[in-house]
Amino acid sequence: PFFKEYLPKPEAVLPELAAKLNANENPYGPSPMALEAFKDSASGGNRYAWKELFQLVDKIADFEGVESKNIMMGPGSSDLLEKTAMVLFMNGGNVVSADPAYMSLIRVAESVGASWKPVPLKDDWSHDLKAMEEAIDDQTKLVYICNPNNPTGSLTDHKELVDFCSRVSEKVPVFVDEAYLWFLDEGAKKSMVSLVNEGKDVIIARTFSKIHGMAGLRIGYIVALEETLGRLQKITRGGMGITLPSVYAAMAAMDDTEFIDKSRTLNADCREYVYQSLKKMGITSYVPSSTSFIIFPIEMEGRAFLEQMTKLKVGVRAFQFMDQNWCRVSMGTMDEMKTFTAALNKVLA
Ligand code: PLP
């Protein structure tokens, strides 16, 4: 059942793109308030940012409704996904996740000697929580859940996931990657964070890269039990990779709710435009998205598709699963989405 990604050319050799829709970046960021804070604080860059980082941690703890000891920072959530994998899998074991899933944690787990136990998503594209629970064995060191999921953009029911995490975390830690949760209309309310307050061994990852539009400024965090963070912090202090201006930018970004709302609204407008454009092309079996990207089936081999889209200066991603080729397109500006649909029409014609 393993899904496959057709890798695009490395970014370094990609031509200048007219529509860069390959990395789920937010075209509007950083927020005006974040940008100002970044610029204003740059002159403090001769100092390490520990004091400011603790201020950011306190602010995040307050926002999440947990204690500061439950927060660990990283230069992007990738850093924390990868380090969690290194620590939990250094003696082997296996990781249970959906197939397809976001592969960053899983690839690192494999590279230090663990194996991947993929469980196909259900027909409605949600996680098959029952099958995932059954897949856990005595070698399972972690369950990884990305909700909403990447690359499918699909959502798993909040209540079912709370029940799953509550129960399963008694046996094995559950990692819930909530990179795209903010794109839901109800914002971050459907987080698994409150389980940490109930003493559950659940690790929740969040990032400033997506709705806050700060992918290049590199800030993310995890929320988890103090003991769990203690294990991770033996090999990494977390915050050492974060620059001082990024810390200030993150604090300002949290306050810039106007920007967050704008990102969510414009993102939803673009999704609607893409759905309508796909329907006009006769592509009706796209996966309804809860995120800042949409995946849809294409009748073309993935590598050739990527090459032709790149020639038209449009960057997207291509996957293969369930005996079908798929294109994943990120939501850019409306102009970029128009460039994308024009290119798609040409390539698939
Ligand atoms: N998790 C998911 C599901 C993602 O899609 C991404 C980036 O695309 C990340 C984590 C990593 O993002 P970052 O390292 O910028 O926080």
Boltz pocket constraint, residues with backbone or C-beta under 6 A from the ligand:
constraints:
  - pocket:
      binder: B
      contacts: [[A, 23], [A, 24], [A, 75], [A, 76], [A, 77], [A, 78], [A, 79], [A, 102], [A, 146], [A, 148], [A, 150], [A, 177], [A, 179], [A, 180], [A, 206], [A, 207], [A, 208], [A, 209], [A, 215], [A, 219], [A, 220]]
      max_distance: 6.0
